[in-house]
Amino acid sequence: MKVGIITDSISEHISGVGRYSKNILKSFASSEHEIVSIDWRNKEDLLKILEADFSNNVVVANVFPFFKNLLWHFFLLLKLKRSYRVFDVILDCSQFLHIFGKPYRPYIYVVHDLSFFKFPECHRRGKYLLFRFFFKKTIDKADHIVCVSNYTRNTLLHYFPNYIEKTSVIYEAAEDRFKPIYNTKKLNNIADKYNLEDKFFLFVGTIEPRKNLENVFRAYHKFKNEISFPLYIVGKIGWRTDNLLKLHKELNLDGKIRMLGYIPDADLPALYNLATAFVYISIDEGFGLPLLEAMQCGTPSIVSNAGSLPEIAGDAALIVDPNSVDHIGKALQRLSVDKQLKDTLIKKGLLRSSNFRWQKTVSELSMLFFELTQKYR
């Protein structure tokens, strides 16, 4: 079966949707399907940022002089229908907006999160308005909608109940390289590279309002005498971060909380392994891949009771109210001193994370491809 996968979200400084798309492409590369990337870049450019080969790619030229990414997506399905009639099925991992046209073959749209509906204040106004006006028009075109968690599917059906018959949940996964590391030299090299203390808390993700770092900062300030480890923030600066950076300065957290910025993808597994605990107290997540990466590395985690995080964590993380500075602070303090709790969460996290594997994702998507192509015959 020839499967077209929209891959333009894959980039060198990868996160979120781009990481999902990259792992989908890599995981399908060894399947029985012929995988064709759909992108404005050629195959050679894509191979520079991938660790796996794929069958071929279709280059849909981006000829727009402005708003290039936006307009390319707006017209993509129309171009595919007119000029690229080579696929048995099209998988769209980008969660972007496609206004014009509809593919002549089964079209599957992956929904990663819907926070622009639930928490519009957490997004740039332009993106919020675009999705408010054009998201339904886009998913109307889909023959099937894959949601990455039950929470995301339930949220989708809350806003669009008529889609119940064409939605399903297929979980994503963490890469196999996220695992316990016993090579002391490798760990020490990463610790030296980033000048890390022996014990620390870790956050990984794009720095933006949904991640609720302001309340984490307030908890660190309020419980500064009880929390003995620093917090390292790993991730690129996103949007609407002025208040967060101002709060960091006002609370004088330089010695307690350190921004490491974006770090190379290859260093992340060791960083998780070195961390005393992972902190991910978002107000909303569609899946929460960093949590799964942390658990798979054997890192105890503190997560919020919001979004998909309780669904992914199960009983394998310490779960707190993201709106309560006291809850967050007490959880940080507890994991600073309670070795028995840490050991329990490590074991439970490793067991829980074993339920999520890319091979399973590929298998479930393959079954969906078959079902949809049968309907088109």
Secondary structure, DSSP 8 states (H G I E B T S, - for coil): -EEEEE-TT--SS--THHHHHHHHHHHHTTSSSEEEEEESS-HHHHHTT-SS--SEEEE-----SSSHHHHHHHHHHHHHHHH----SEEEE-S-----S---SS-EEEEE---HHHH-GGGS-HHHHHHHHHHHHHHHHT-SEEEESSHHHHHHHHHH-GGGGGGEEE------TT-S----HHHHHHHHHHTT--SS-EEEES-BSGGG-HHHHHHHHHHTTTT--S-EEEES-B-SS-HHHHHHHHHTT-TTTEEEEE---GGGHHHHHHH-SEEEE--S--SS-HHHHHHHHTT--EEEESSTTHHHHHTTSSEEE-TT-HHHHHHHHHHHHH-HHHHHHHHHHHHHHHTT--HHHHHHHHHHHHHHHHHHH-
